[in-house]
Amino acid sequence: MICTVSPVDALICNVSGCTDHRNESESYYEDSVLSMHSAAELTIPSVKVGVEKHWWTLELDDLKRQRICH
């Protein structure tokens, strides 16, 4: 699990062009993106080649090719 800490000091800073909180902000952004990628991998279904037809064999591939070609 990824723990993302909000950069409160950076968010409330009102200094124009402040560079003091740059690292905090960048780290927060990177952690947020990583969290979203991790959540997507865990929740969005993806098709895995070969999983749907676990019973399919190379012989069946050959038979299919022969049938399509003729």
PDB file of N, CA, C, O and CB in Angstrom:
ATOM      1  N   MET A   1       0.837  -1.167   0.000  1.00  0.00           N
ATOM      2  CA  MET A   1       0.000   0.000   0.000  1.00  0.00           C
ATOM      3  C   MET A   1       0.889   1.239   0.000  1.00  0.00           C
ATOM      4  O   MET A   1       1.927   1.281   0.661  1.00  0.00           O
ATOM      5  CB  MET A   1      -0.956  -0.007   1.208  1.00  0.00           C
ATOM      6  N   ILE A   2       0.464   2.227  -0.744  1.00  0.00           N
ATOM      7  CA  ILE A   2       1.225   3.462  -0.864  1.00  0.00           C
ATOM      8  C   ILE A   2       0.589   4.517   0.031  1.00  0.00           C
ATOM      9  O   ILE A   2      -0.618   4.748  -0.029  1.00  0.00           O
ATOM     10  CB  ILE A   2       1.284   3.946  -2.341  1.00  0.00           C
ATOM     11  N   CYS A   3       1.397   5.144   0.847  1.00  0.00           N
ATOM     12  CA  CYS A   3       0.902   6.192   1.732  1.00  0.00           C
ATOM     13  C   CYS A   3       1.323   7.541   1.151  1.00  0.00           C
ATOM     14  O   CYS A   3       2.512   7.825   1.001  1.00  0.00           O
ATOM     15  CB  CYS A   3       1.444   6.008   3.195  1.00  0.00           C
ATOM     16  N   THR A   4       0.330   8.361   0.829  1.00  0.00           N
ATOM     17  CA  THR A   4       0.610   9.666   0.256  1.00  0.00           C
ATOM     18  C   THR A   4       0.295  10.740   1.286  1.00  0.00           C
ATOM     19  O   THR A   4      -0.835  10.839   1.766  1.00  0.00           O
ATOM     20  CB  THR A   4      -0.202   9.889  -1.042  1.00  0.00           C
ATOM     21  N   VAL A   5       1.291  11.535   1.620  1.00  0.00           N
ATOM     22  CA  VAL A   5       1.123  12.594   2.614  1.00  0.00           C
ATOM     23  C   VAL A   5       0.927  13.924   1.886  1.00  0.00           C
ATOM     24  O   VAL A   5       1.748  14.313   1.056  1.00  0.00           O
ATOM     25  CB  VAL A   5       2.351  12.662   3.580  1.00  0.00           C
ATOM     26  N   SER A   6      -0.166  14.615   2.205  1.00  0.00           N
ATOM     27  CA  SER A   6      -0.437  15.909   1.578  1.00  0.00           C
ATOM     28  C   SER A   6       0.583  16.941   2.041  1.00  0.00           C
ATOM     29  O   SER A   6       0.839  17.064   3.239  1.00  0.00           O
ATOM     30  CB  SER A   6      -1.869  16.385   1.904  1.00  0.00           C
ATOM     31  N   PRO A   7       1.163  17.678   1.111  1.00  0.00           N
ATOM     32  CA  PRO A   7       2.151  18.708   1.467  1.00  0.00           C
ATOM     33  C   PRO A   7       1.441  19.987   1.931  1.00  0.00           C
ATOM     34  O   PRO A   7       1.361  20.967   1.191  1.00  0.00           O
ATOM     35  CB  PRO A   7       3.083  19.017   0.255  1.00  0.00           C
ATOM     36  N   VAL A   8       0.938  19.962   3.144  1.00  0.00           N
ATOM     37  CA  VAL A   8       0.126  21.064   3.669  1.00  0.00           C
ATOM     38  C   VAL A   8       0.875  22.388   3.609  1.00  0.00           C
ATOM     39  O   VAL A   8       0.310  23.395   3.184  1.00  0.00           O
ATOM     40  CB  VAL A   8      -0.296  20.773   5.106  1.00  0.00           C
ATOM     41  N   ASP A   9       2.133  22.403   4.026  1.00  0.00           N
ATOM     42  CA  ASP A   9       2.907  23.654   4.004  1.00  0.00           C
ATOM     43  C   ASP A   9       2.998  24.232   2.592  1.00  0.00           C
ATOM     44  O   ASP A   9       2.899  25.443   2.395  1.00  0.00           O
ATOM     45  CB  ASP A   9       4.318  23.417   4.560  1.00  0.00           C
ATOM     46  N   ALA A  10       3.187  23.349   1.620  1.00  0.00           N
ATOM     47  CA  ALA A  10       3.278  23.803   0.228  1.00  0.00           C
ATOM     48  C   ALA A  10       1.930  24.324  -0.259  1.00  0.00           C
ATOM     49  O   ALA A  10       1.871  25.280  -1.032  1.00  0.00           O
ATOM     50  CB  ALA A  10       3.765  22.660  -0.684  1.00  0.00           C
ATOM     51  N   LEU A  11       0.857  23.701   0.190  1.00  0.00           N
ATOM     52  CA  LEU A  11      -0.475  24.116  -0.250  1.00  0.00           C
ATOM     53  C   LEU A  11      -0.896  25.472   0.321  1.00  0.00           C
ATOM     54  O   LEU A  11      -1.613  26.231  -0.332  1.00  0.00           O
ATOM     55  CB  LEU A  11      -1.490  23.067   0.142  1.00  0.00           C
ATOM     56  N   ILE A  12      -0.452  25.767   1.527  1.00  0.00           N
ATOM     57  CA  ILE A  12      -0.860  27.035   2.136  1.00  0.00           C
ATOM     58  C   ILE A  12       0.155  28.166   1.922  1.00  0.00           C
ATOM     59  O   ILE A  12      -0.085  29.311   2.304  1.00  0.00           O
ATOM     60  CB  ILE A  12      -1.082  26.833   3.615  1.00  0.00           C
ATOM     61  N   CYS A  13       1.278  27.828   1.313  1.00  0.00           N
ATOM     62  CA  CYS A  13       2.307  28.832   1.048  1.00  0.00           C
ATOM     63  C   CYS A  13       1.772  29.860   0.047  1.00  0.00           C
ATOM     64  O   CYS A  13       1.229  29.495  -0.996  1.00  0.00           O
ATOM     65  CB  CYS A  13       3.609  28.164   0.509  1.00  0.00           C
ATOM     66  N   ASN A  14       1.929  31.128   0.369  1.00  0.00           N
ATOM     67  CA  ASN A  14       1.454  32.181  -0.526  1.00  0.00           C
ATOM     68  C   ASN A  14       2.592  33.051  -1.066  1.00  0.00           C
ATOM     69  O   ASN A  14       2.359  34.174  -1.512  1.00  0.00           O
ATOM     70  CB  ASN A  14       0.447  33.052   0.196  1.00  0.00           C
ATOM     71  N   VAL A  15       3.810  32.535  -1.026  1.00  0.00           N
ATOM     72  CA  VAL A  15       4.965  33.244  -1.553  1.00  0.00           C
ATOM     73  C   VAL A  15       5.016  32.996  -3.062  1.00  0.00           C
ATOM     74  O   VAL A  15       5.080  31.852  -3.512  1.00  0.00           O
ATOM     75  CB  VAL A  15       6.292  32.780  -0.850  1.00  0.00           C
ATOM     76  N   SER A  16       4.988  34.066  -3.822  1.00  0.00           N
ATOM     77  CA  SER A  16       5.012  33.951  -5.274  1.00  0.00           C
ATOM     78  C   SER A  16       6.345  33.372  -5.752  1.00  0.00           C
ATOM     79  O   SER A  16       7.408  33.876  -5.389  1.00  0.00           O
ATOM     80  CB  SER A  16       4.762  35.320  -5.921  1.00  0.00           C
ATOM     81  N   GLY A  17       6.288  32.321  -6.561  1.00  0.00           N
ATOM     82  CA  GLY A  17       7.499  31.710  -7.094  1.00  0.00           C
ATOM     83  C   GLY A  17       8.301  30.930  -6.067  1.00  0.00           C
ATOM     84  O   GLY A  17       9.499  30.719  -6.254  1.00  0.00           O
ATOM     85  N   CYS A  18       7.672  30.505  -4.999  1.00  0.00           N
ATOM     86  CA  CYS A  18       8.359  29.776  -3.920  1.00  0.00           C
ATOM     87  C   CYS A  18       8.970  28.476  -4.433  1.00  0.00           C
ATOM     88  O   CYS A  18       8.312  27.680  -5.103  1.00  0.00           O
ATOM     89  CB  CYS A  18       7.385  29.474  -2.769  1.00  0.00           C
ATOM     90  N   THR A  19      10.257  28.282  -4.099  1.00  0.00           N
ATOM     91  CA  THR A  19      10.926  27.038  -4.485  1.00  0.00           C
ATOM     92  C   THR A  19      11.194  26.153  -3.268  1.00  0.00           C
ATOM     93  O   THR A  19      11.697  25.039  -3.416  1.00  0.00           O
ATOM     94  CB  THR A  19      12.244  27.345  -5.212  1.00  0.00           C
ATOM     95  N   ASP A  20      10.868  26.631  -2.074  1.00  0.00           N
ATOM     96  CA  ASP A  20      11.122  25.871  -0.853  1.00  0.00           C
ATOM     97  C   ASP A  20      10.329  24.569  -0.797  1.00  0.00           C
ATOM     98  O   ASP A  20      10.790  23.584  -0.219  1.00  0.00           O
ATOM     99  CB  ASP A  20      10.793  26.716   0.356  1.00  0.00           C
ATOM    100  N   HIS A  21       9.154  24.560  -1.387  1.00  0.00           N
ATOM    101  CA  HIS A  21       8.279  23.389  -1.284  1.00  0.00           C
ATOM    102  C   HIS A  21       8.237  22.549  -2.563  1.00  0.00           C
ATOM    103  O   HIS A  21       7.394  21.665  -2.712  1.00  0.00           O
ATOM    104  CB  HIS A  21       6.883  23.832  -0.934  1.00  0.00           C
ATOM    105  N   ARG A  22       9.142  22.837  -3.461  1.00  0.00           N
ATOM    106  CA  ARG A  22       9.145  22.142  -4.754  1.00  0.00           C
ATOM    107  C   ARG A  22       9.274  20.615  -4.600  1.00  0.00           C
ATOM    108  O   ARG A  22       8.507  19.860  -5.197  1.00  0.00           O
ATOM    109  CB  ARG A  22      10.290  22.670  -5.622  1.00  0.00           C
ATOM    110  N   ASN A  23      10.245  20.173  -3.799  1.00  0.00           N
ATOM    111  CA  ASN A  23      10.454  18.730  -3.613  1.00  0.00           C
ATOM    112  C   ASN A  23       9.232  18.060  -2.997  1.00  0.00           C
ATOM    113  O   ASN A  23       8.854  16.958  -3.396  1.00  0.00           O
ATOM    114  CB  ASN A  23      11.679  18.481  -2.731  1.00  0.00           C
ATOM    115  N   GLU A  24       8.617  18.725  -2.025  1.00  0.00           N
ATOM    116  CA  GLU A  24       7.407  18.190  -1.399  1.00  0.00           C
ATOM    117  C   GLU A  24       6.302  18.010  -2.437  1.00  0.00           C
ATOM    118  O   GLU A  24       5.646  16.970  -2.491  1.00  0.00           O
ATOM    119  CB  GLU A  24       6.928  19.118  -0.263  1.00  0.00           C
ATOM    120  N   SER A  25       6.109  19.034  -3.254  1.00  0.00           N
ATOM    121  CA  SER A  25       5.057  19.001  -4.272  1.00  0.00           C
ATOM    122  C   SER A  25       5.326  17.923  -5.315  1.00  0.00           C
ATOM    123  O   SER A  25       4.414  17.191  -5.701  1.00  0.00           O
ATOM    124  CB  SER A  25       4.934  20.364  -4.953  1.00  0.00           C
ATOM    125  N   GLU A  26       6.558  17.821  -5.768  1.00  0.00           N
ATOM    126  CA  GLU A  26       6.905  16.814  -6.771  1.00  0.00           C
ATOM    127  C   GLU A  26       6.757  15.398  -6.212  1.00  0.00           C
ATOM    128  O   GLU A  26       6.275  14.503  -6.905  1.00  0.00           O
ATOM    129  CB  GLU A  26       8.337  17.035  -7.270  1.00  0.00           C
ATOM    130  N   SER A  27       7.165  15.200  -4.981  1.00  0.00           N
ATOM    131  CA  SER A  27       7.035  13.897  -4.341  1.00  0.00           C
ATOM    132  C   SER A  27       5.557  13.525  -4.193  1.00  0.00           C
ATOM    133  O   SER A  27       5.170  12.381  -4.428  1.00  0.00           O
ATOM    134  CB  SER A  27       7.733  13.898  -2.963  1.00  0.00           C
ATOM    135  N   TYR A  28       4.745  14.497  -3.804  1.00  0.00           N
ATOM    136  CA  TYR A  28       3.300  14.281  -3.663  1.00  0.00           C
ATOM    137  C   TYR A  28       2.690  13.891  -5.010  1.00  0.00           C
ATOM    138  O   TYR A  28       1.882  12.965  -5.082  1.00  0.00           O
ATOM    139  CB  TYR A  28       2.609  15.553  -3.106  1.00  0.00           C
ATOM    140  N   TYR A  29       3.069  14.588  -6.058  1.00  0.00           N
ATOM    141  CA  TYR A  29       2.576  14.290  -7.405  1.00  0.00           C
ATOM    142  C   TYR A  29       2.970  12.869  -7.823  1.00  0.00           C
ATOM    143  O   TYR A  29       2.129  12.101  -8.291  1.00  0.00           O
ATOM    144  CB  TYR A  29       3.126  15.319  -8.422  1.00  0.00           C
ATOM    145  N   GLU A  30       4.249  12.522  -7.652  1.00  0.00           N
ATOM    146  CA  GLU A  30       4.732  11.189  -8.041  1.00  0.00           C
ATOM    147  C   GLU A  30       4.024  10.091  -7.248  1.00  0.00           C
ATOM    148  O   GLU A  30       3.658   9.059  -7.808  1.00  0.00           O
ATOM    149  CB  GLU A  30       6.253  11.089  -7.832  1.00  0.00           C
ATOM    150  N   ASP A  31       3.832  10.311  -5.943  1.00  0.00           N
ATOM    151  CA  ASP A  31       3.123   9.332  -5.117  1.00  0.00           C
ATOM    152  C   ASP A  31       1.671   9.184  -5.573  1.00  0.00           C
ATOM    153  O   ASP A  31       1.131   8.078  -5.583  1.00  0.00           O
ATOM    154  CB  ASP A  31       3.174   9.743  -3.634  1.00  0.00           C
ATOM    155  N   SER A  32       1.047  10.290  -5.946  1.00  0.00           N
ATOM    156  CA  SER A  32      -0.340  10.250  -6.415  1.00  0.00           C
ATOM    157  C   SER A  32      -0.462   9.459  -7.715  1.00  0.00           C
ATOM    158  O   SER A  32      -1.371   8.643  -7.865  1.00  0.00           O
ATOM    159  CB  SER A  32      -0.877  11.673  -6.615  1.00  0.00           C
ATOM    160  N   VAL A  33       0.443   9.697  -8.644  1.00  0.00           N
ATOM    161  CA  VAL A  33       0.430   8.975  -9.919  1.00  0.00           C
ATOM    162  C   VAL A  33       0.667   7.485  -9.675  1.00  0.00           C
ATOM    163  O   VAL A  33      -0.021   6.645 -10.256  1.00  0.00           O
ATOM    164  CB  VAL A  33       1.505   9.544 -10.887  1.00  0.00           C
ATOM    165  N   LEU A  34       1.623   7.157  -8.828  1.00  0.00           N
ATOM    166  CA  LEU A  34       1.910   5.763  -8.504  1.00  0.00           C
ATOM    167  C   LEU A  34       0.690   5.090  -7.867  1.00  0.00           C
ATOM    168  O   LEU A  34       0.379   3.939  -8.173  1.00  0.00           O
ATOM    169  CB  LEU A  34       3.123   5.672  -7.563  1.00  0.00           C
ATOM    170  N   SER A  35       0.013   5.805  -6.991  1.00  0.00           N
ATOM    171  CA  SER A  35      -1.197   5.273  -6.357  1.00  0.00           C
ATOM    172  C   SER A  35      -2.273   4.983  -7.383  1.00  0.00           C
ATOM    173  O   SER A  35      -2.937   3.948  -7.311  1.00  0.00           O
ATOM    174  CB  SER A  35      -1.729   6.249  -5.313  1.00  0.00           C
ATOM    175  N   MET A  36      -2.455   5.888  -8.342  1.00  0.00           N
ATOM    176  CA  MET A  36      -3.473   5.681  -9.375  1.00  0.00           C
ATOM    177  C   MET A  36      -3.126   4.500 -10.268  1.00  0.00           C
ATOM    178  O   MET A  36      -4.006   3.719 -10.628  1.00  0.00           O
ATOM    179  CB  MET A  36      -3.635   6.940 -10.220  1.00  0.00           C
ATOM    180  N   HIS A  37      -1.858   4.362 -10.629  1.00  0.00           N
ATOM    181  CA  HIS A  37      -1.438   3.219 -11.451  1.00  0.00           C
ATOM    182  C   HIS A  37      -1.665   1.903 -10.699  1.00  0.00           C
ATOM    183  O   HIS A  37      -2.150   0.929 -11.274  1.00  0.00           O
ATOM    184  CB  HIS A  37       0.055   3.356 -11.851  1.00  0.00           C
ATOM    185  N   SER A  38      -1.315   1.886  -9.431  1.00  0.00           N
ATOM    186  CA  SER A  38      -1.501   0.679  -8.623  1.00  0.00           C
ATOM    187  C   SER A  38      -2.982   0.333  -8.506  1.00  0.00           C
ATOM    188  O   SER A  38      -3.360  -0.832  -8.631  1.00  0.00           O
ATOM    189  CB  SER A  38      -0.888   0.866  -7.223  1.00  0.00           C
ATOM    190  N   ALA A  39      -3.817   1.337  -8.268  1.00  0.00           N
ATOM    191  CA  ALA A  39      -5.257   1.103  -8.166  1.00  0.00           C
ATOM    192  C   ALA A  39      -5.819   0.586  -9.485  1.00  0.00           C
ATOM    193  O   ALA A  39      -6.673  -0.301  -9.493  1.00  0.00           O
ATOM    194  CB  ALA A  39      -5.982   2.390  -7.752  1.00  0.00           C
ATOM    195  N   ALA A  40      -5.347   1.133 -10.590  1.00  0.00           N
ATOM    196  CA  ALA A  40      -5.815   0.691 -11.905  1.00  0.00           C
ATOM    197  C   ALA A  40      -5.454  -0.766 -12.153  1.00  0.00           C
ATOM    198  O   ALA A  40      -6.278  -1.532 -12.653  1.00  0.00           O
ATOM    199  CB  ALA A  40      -5.223   1.573 -13.008  1.00  0.00           C
ATOM    200  N   GLU A  41      -4.242  -1.153 -11.812  1.00  0.00           N
ATOM    201  CA  GLU A  41      -3.812  -2.542 -12.012  1.00  0.00           C
ATOM    202  C   GLU A  41      -4.649  -3.509 -11.191  1.00  0.00           C
ATOM    203  O   GLU A  41      -4.895  -4.637 -11.617  1.00  0.00           O
ATOM    204  CB  GLU A  41      -2.338  -2.700 -11.649  1.00  0.00           C
ATOM    205  N   LEU A  42      -5.088  -3.070 -10.011  1.00  0.00           N
ATOM    206  CA  LEU A  42      -5.868  -3.932  -9.130  1.00  0.00           C
ATOM    207  C   LEU A  42      -7.351  -3.981  -9.481  1.00  0.00           C
ATOM    208  O   LEU A  42      -8.035  -4.942  -9.130  1.00  0.00           O
ATOM    209  CB  LEU A  42      -5.710  -3.476  -7.718  1.00  0.00           C
ATOM    210  N   THR A  43      -7.857  -2.957 -10.167  1.00  0.00           N
ATOM    211  CA  THR A  43      -9.306  -2.871 -10.366  1.00  0.00           C
ATOM    212  C   THR A  43      -9.780  -2.932 -11.807  1.00  0.00           C
ATOM    213  O   THR A  43     -10.926  -3.315 -12.046  1.00  0.00           O
ATOM    214  CB  THR A  43      -9.793  -1.629  -9.774  1.00  0.00           C
ATOM    215  N   ILE A  44      -8.957  -2.572 -12.772  1.00  0.00           N
ATOM    216  CA  ILE A  44      -9.396  -2.564 -14.167  1.00  0.00           C
ATOM    217  C   ILE A  44      -9.069  -3.914 -14.789  1.00  0.00           C
ATOM    218  O   ILE A  44      -7.907  -4.317 -14.834  1.00  0.00           O
ATOM    219  CB  ILE A  44      -8.722  -1.403 -14.967  1.00  0.00           C
ATOM    220  N   PRO A  45     -10.107  -4.618 -15.275  1.00  0.00           N
ATOM    221  CA  PRO A  45      -9.852  -5.929 -15.887  1.00  0.00           C
ATOM    222  C   PRO A  45      -8.993  -5.805 -17.138  1.00  0.00           C
ATOM    223  O   PRO A  45      -9.092  -4.832 -17.885  1.00  0.00           O
ATOM    224  CB  PRO A  45     -11.172  -6.620 -16.233  1.00  0.00           C
ATOM    225  N   SER A  46      -8.161  -6.797 -17.346  1.00  0.00           N
ATOM    226  CA  SER A  46      -7.345  -6.823 -18.552  1.00  0.00           C
ATOM    227  C   SER A  46      -7.389  -8.236 -19.128  1.00  0.00           C
ATOM    228  O   SER A  46      -7.524  -9.220 -18.399  1.00  0.00           O
ATOM    229  CB  SER A  46      -5.874  -6.379 -18.252  1.00  0.00           C
ATOM    230  N   VAL A  47      -7.272  -8.311 -20.434  1.00  0.00           N
ATOM    231  CA  VAL A  47      -7.302  -9.599 -21.113  1.00  0.00           C
ATOM    232  C   VAL A  47      -5.891 -10.160 -21.149  1.00  0.00           C
ATOM    233  O   VAL A  47      -4.954  -9.481 -21.568  1.00  0.00           O
ATOM    234  CB  VAL A  47      -7.887  -9.469 -22.547  1.00  0.00           C
ATOM    235  N   LYS A  48      -5.748 -11.379 -20.716  1.00  0.00           N
ATOM    236  CA  LYS A  48      -4.446 -12.034 -20.742  1.00  0.00           C
ATOM    237  C   LYS A  48      -4.481 -13.107 -21.814  1.00  0.00           C
ATOM    238  O   LYS A  48      -5.353 -13.976 -21.806  1.00  0.00           O
ATOM    239  CB  LYS A  48      -4.081 -12.640 -19.351  1.00  0.00           C
ATOM    240  N   VAL A  49      -3.538 -13.047 -22.729  1.00  0.00           N
ATOM    241  CA  VAL A  49      -3.484 -13.972 -23.849  1.00  0.00           C
ATOM    242  C   VAL A  49      -3.307 -15.399 -23.346  1.00  0.00           C
ATOM    243  O   VAL A  49      -2.438 -15.683 -22.522  1.00  0.00           O
ATOM    244  CB  VAL A  49      -2.346 -13.596 -24.807  1.00  0.00           C
ATOM    245  N   GLY A  50      -4.143 -16.282 -23.855  1.00  0.00           N
ATOM    246  CA  GLY A  50      -4.038 -17.690 -23.520  1.00  0.00           C
ATOM    247  C   GLY A  50      -4.824 -18.114 -22.293  1.00  0.00           C
ATOM    248  O   GLY A  50      -5.011 -19.311 -22.074  1.00  0.00           O
ATOM    249  N   VAL A  51      -5.286 -17.176 -21.491  1.00  0.00           N
ATOM    250  CA  VAL A  51      -6.003 -17.522 -20.275  1.00  0.00           C
ATOM    251  C   VAL A  51      -7.426 -17.974 -20.582  1.00  0.00           C
ATOM    252  O   VAL A  51      -7.935 -18.892 -19.940  1.00  0.00           O
ATOM    253  CB  VAL A  51      -6.024 -16.338 -19.321  1.00  0.00           C
ATOM    254  N   GLU A  52      -8.072 -17.337 -21.558  1.00  0.00           N
ATOM    255  CA  GLU A  52      -9.465 -17.646 -21.854  1.00  0.00           C
ATOM    256  C   GLU A  52      -9.642 -19.067 -22.374  1.00  0.00           C
ATOM    257  O   GLU A  52     -10.656 -19.708 -22.097  1.00  0.00           O
ATOM    258  CB  GLU A  52     -10.009 -16.661 -22.864  1.00  0.00           C
ATOM    259  N   LYS A  53      -8.661 -19.565 -23.127  1.00  0.00           N
ATOM    260  CA  LYS A  53      -8.744 -20.889 -23.739  1.00  0.00           C
ATOM    261  C   LYS A  53      -7.595 -21.763 -23.223  1.00  0.00           C
ATOM    262  O   LYS A  53      -6.689 -22.128 -23.971  1.00  0.00           O
ATOM    263  CB  LYS A  53      -8.701 -20.783 -25.294  1.00  0.00           C
ATOM    264  N   HIS A  54      -7.653 -22.079 -21.963  1.00  0.00           N
ATOM    265  CA  HIS A  54      -6.578 -22.865 -21.367  1.00  0.00           C
ATOM    266  C   HIS A  54      -6.455 -24.247 -22.006  1.00  0.00           C
ATOM    267  O   HIS A  54      -5.411 -24.890 -21.901  1.00  0.00           O
ATOM    268  CB  HIS A  54      -6.807 -23.007 -19.874  1.00  0.00           C
ATOM    269  N   TRP A  55      -7.515 -24.701 -22.664  1.00  0.00           N
ATOM    270  CA  TRP A  55      -7.537 -26.021 -23.295  1.00  0.00           C
ATOM    271  C   TRP A  55      -7.011 -25.998 -24.727  1.00  0.00           C
ATOM    272  O   TRP A  55      -6.868 -27.054 -25.343  1.00  0.00           O
ATOM    273  CB  TRP A  55      -8.945 -26.571 -23.283  1.00  0.00           C
ATOM    274  N   TRP A  56      -6.720 -24.809 -25.272  1.00  0.00           N
ATOM    275  CA  TRP A  56      -6.270 -24.686 -26.659  1.00  0.00           C
ATOM    276  C   TRP A  56      -4.861 -25.248 -26.804  1.00  0.00           C
ATOM    277  O   TRP A  56      -4.014 -25.038 -25.937  1.00  0.00           O
ATOM    278  CB  TRP A  56      -6.310 -23.211 -27.121  1.00  0.00           C
ATOM    279  N   THR A  57      -4.610 -25.966 -27.905  1.00  0.00           N
ATOM    280  CA  THR A  57      -3.297 -26.587 -28.124  1.00  0.00           C
ATOM    281  C   THR A  57      -2.729 -26.164 -29.476  1.00  0.00           C
ATOM    282  O   THR A  57      -3.426 -25.557 -30.290  1.00  0.00           O
ATOM    283  CB  THR A  57      -3.402 -28.130 -28.046  1.00  0.00           C
ATOM    284  N   LEU A  58      -1.465 -26.487 -29.706  1.00  0.00           N
ATOM    285  CA  LEU A  58      -0.841 -26.206 -30.996  1.00  0.00           C
ATOM    286  C   LEU A  58      -1.512 -27.004 -32.113  1.00  0.00           C
ATOM    287  O   LEU A  58      -1.629 -26.523 -33.240  1.00  0.00           O
ATOM    288  CB  LEU A  58       0.659 -26.525 -30.944  1.00  0.00           C
ATOM    289  N   GLU A  59      -1.946 -28.211 -31.800  1.00  0.00           N
ATOM    290  CA  GLU A  59      -2.657 -29.024 -32.796  1.00  0.00           C
ATOM    291  C   GLU A  59      -3.953 -28.336 -33.236  1.00  0.00           C
ATOM    292  O   GLU A  59      -4.289 -28.336 -34.420  1.00  0.00           O
ATOM    293  CB  GLU A  59      -2.967 -30.428 -32.224  1.00  0.00           C
ATOM    294  N   LEU A  60      -4.660 -27.767 -32.303  1.00  0.00           N
ATOM    295  CA  LEU A  60      -5.884 -27.032 -32.645  1.00  0.00           C
ATOM    296  C   LEU A  60      -5.567 -25.799 -33.492  1.00  0.00           C
ATOM    297  O   LEU A  60      -6.340 -25.440 -34.381  1.00  0.00           O
ATOM    298  CB  LEU A  60      -6.632 -26.613 -31.366  1.00  0.00           C
ATOM    299  N   ASP A  61      -4.435 -25.154 -33.218  1.00  0.00           N
ATOM    300  CA  ASP A  61      -3.998 -24.028 -34.058  1.00  0.00           C
ATOM    301  C   ASP A  61      -3.809 -24.480 -35.497  1.00  0.00           C
ATOM    302  O   ASP A  61      -4.261 -23.816 -36.431  1.00  0.00           O
ATOM    303  CB  ASP A  61      -2.687 -23.418 -33.517  1.00  0.00           C
ATOM    304  N   ASP A  62      -3.138 -25.612 -35.672  1.00  0.00           N
ATOM    305  CA  ASP A  62      -2.912 -26.153 -37.023  1.00  0.00           C
ATOM    306  C   ASP A  62      -4.234 -26.478 -37.716  1.00  0.00           C
ATOM    307  O   ASP A  62      -4.425 -26.133 -38.882  1.00  0.00           O
ATOM    308  CB  ASP A  62      -2.032 -27.418 -36.957  1.00  0.00           C
ATOM    309  N   LEU A  63      -5.132 -27.131 -37.013  1.00  0.00           N
ATOM    310  CA  LEU A  63      -6.432 -27.471 -37.585  1.00  0.00           C
ATOM    311  C   LEU A  63      -7.204 -26.206 -37.979  1.00  0.00           C
ATOM    312  O   LEU A  63      -7.845 -26.165 -39.029  1.00  0.00           O
ATOM    313  CB  LEU A  63      -7.254 -28.307 -36.586  1.00  0.00           C
ATOM    314  N   LYS A  64      -7.138 -25.203 -37.151  1.00  0.00           N
ATOM    315  CA  LYS A  64      -7.828 -23.939 -37.448  1.00  0.00           C
ATOM    316  C   LYS A  64      -7.241 -23.305 -38.697  1.00  0.00           C
ATOM    317  O   LYS A  64      -7.981 -22.869 -39.578  1.00  0.00           O
ATOM    318  CB  LYS A  64      -7.728 -22.960 -36.254  1.00  0.00           C
ATOM    319  N   ARG A  65      -5.901 -23.247 -38.783  1.00  0.00           N
ATOM    320  CA  ARG A  65      -5.255 -22.683 -39.966  1.00  0.00           C
ATOM    321  C   ARG A  65      -5.638 -23.444 -41.239  1.00  0.00           C
ATOM    322  O   ARG A  65      -5.905 -22.837 -42.277  1.00  0.00           O
ATOM    323  CB  ARG A  65      -3.738 -22.693 -39.790  1.00  0.00           C
ATOM    324  N   GLN A  66      -5.662 -24.771 -41.152  1.00  0.00           N
ATOM    325  CA  GLN A  66      -6.035 -25.593 -42.305  1.00  0.00           C
ATOM    326  C   GLN A  66      -7.482 -25.296 -42.736  1.00  0.00           C
ATOM    327  O   GLN A  66      -7.772 -25.214 -43.930  1.00  0.00           O
ATOM    328  CB  GLN A  66      -5.871 -27.100 -41.968  1.00  0.00           C
ATOM    329  N   ARG A  67      -8.353 -25.141 -41.791  1.00  0.00           N
ATOM    330  CA  ARG A  67      -9.760 -24.883 -42.092  1.00  0.00           C
ATOM    331  C   ARG A  67      -9.939 -23.503 -42.729  1.00  0.00           C
ATOM    332  O   ARG A  67     -10.745 -23.354 -43.647  1.00  0.00           O
ATOM    333  CB  ARG A  67     -10.610 -24.992 -40.814  1.00  0.00           C
ATOM    334  N   ILE A  68      -9.224 -22.521 -42.271  1.00  0.00           N
ATOM    335  CA  ILE A  68      -9.324 -21.165 -42.807  1.00  0.00           C
ATOM    336  C   ILE A  68      -8.754 -21.103 -44.215  1.00  0.00           C
ATOM    337  O   ILE A  68      -9.316 -20.422 -45.072  1.00  0.00           O
ATOM    338  CB  ILE A  68      -8.595 -20.168 -41.896  1.00  0.00           C
ATOM    339  N   CYS A  69      -7.665 -21.789 -44.469  1.00  0.00           N
ATOM    340  CA  CYS A  69      -7.003 -21.748 -45.763  1.00  0.00           C
ATOM    341  C   CYS A  69      -7.769 -22.511 -46.843  1.00  0.00           C
ATOM    342  O   CYS A  69      -7.584 -22.224 -48.026  1.00  0.00           O
ATOM    343  CB  CYS A  69      -5.612 -22.306 -45.637  1.00  0.00           C
ATOM    344  N   HIS A  70      -8.610 -23.458 -46.485  1.00  0.00           N
ATOM    345  CA  HIS A  70      -9.319 -24.269 -47.478  1.00  0.00           C
ATOM    346  C   HIS A  70     -10.735 -23.887 -47.613  1.00  0.00           C
ATOM    347  O   HIS A  70     -11.461 -24.479 -48.411  1.00  0.00           O
ATOM    348  CB  HIS A  70      -9.241 -25.701 -47.142  1.00  0.00           C
TER     349      HIS A  70
END
